Structures are given as C-alpha cells and as structure tokens.
Amino acid sequence: MTLRGNEPVADFAELSGKRFALIMVAEEEDGAVFICTARWDGQHLYWQRSDATHSIEIPEHRLKEVRRTDVEDREIVGDAEYLIMMTVASLPDDEFTDEYLRTGLEWPSV
C-alpha cells in the first residue's frame, strides 16, 4: 500500500479526538486498516477504540512514523486524518508472547 505525500506530525496534541488509522501489513503483502480515535495525554499517544474498551499506546520510538493523511488517500483509510503503518507477522512457536504488544485486534477474514 502506497500513500502519497504524508507529512510527519510535529504537535501530537493536534491528533487528540481525530480519526486515526492503524495500517497493519503482513509479510505476505496482505493488509488491514483499523480506524479508531487518537488520544494524546501530553506524553503518550494512544490509538483508542470507539467503545473505549481497549487502547494501544504507540511506542515512543514509533511516534516519528505518525503521518497526516493526504486528502487523496482518505478514502483508503476510512477518512482518518492521521495514520501509522506497522508490519505484523505470526509468532514463532517458541516465542514468549509476553514480550509482544497485545492489541486486541482480530485480522479481518476475507
């Protein structure tokens, strides 16, 4: 998935309350877009589900990857004003799952 001309975000406070897309791309070039609301608490950025049952803290080292969505790309990401793209993969059988971020998201079935 290629999204054109996305600008990095300088002030994360501008994201609070806005639609925020989490784009997950699998190794097989399969992908899914999850839309929620951004929440900035002054120090941390969260990807907050609309039912407020679960939120995901965007790790500090990934904040530089948050982008403003170009108008031309908004349809692709459910009208989200901001986005972040992450790669996902299956866990090896011998991995300890406690070391990974639990998102509570389910990969959409086709």
Secondary structure as GFF3:
##gff-version 3
##sequence-region A 1 110
A	DSSP	beta_strand	7	8	.	.	.	ID=ss1
A	DSSP	three_ten_helix	12	15	.	.	.	ID=ss2
A	DSSP	beta_strand	19	26	.	.	.	ID=ss3
A	DSSP	beta_strand	31	40	.	.	.	ID=ss4
A	DSSP	beta_strand	45	48	.	.	.	ID=ss5
A	DSSP	beta_strand	55	58	.	.	.	ID=ss6
A	DSSP	three_ten_helix	60	65	.	.	.	ID=ss7
A	DSSP	beta_strand	67	68	.	.	.	ID=ss8
A	DSSP	three_ten_helix	71	73	.	.	.	ID=ss9
A	DSSP	beta_strand	82	88	.	.	.	ID=ss10
A	DSSP	three_ten_helix	97	99	.	.	.	ID=ss11
###
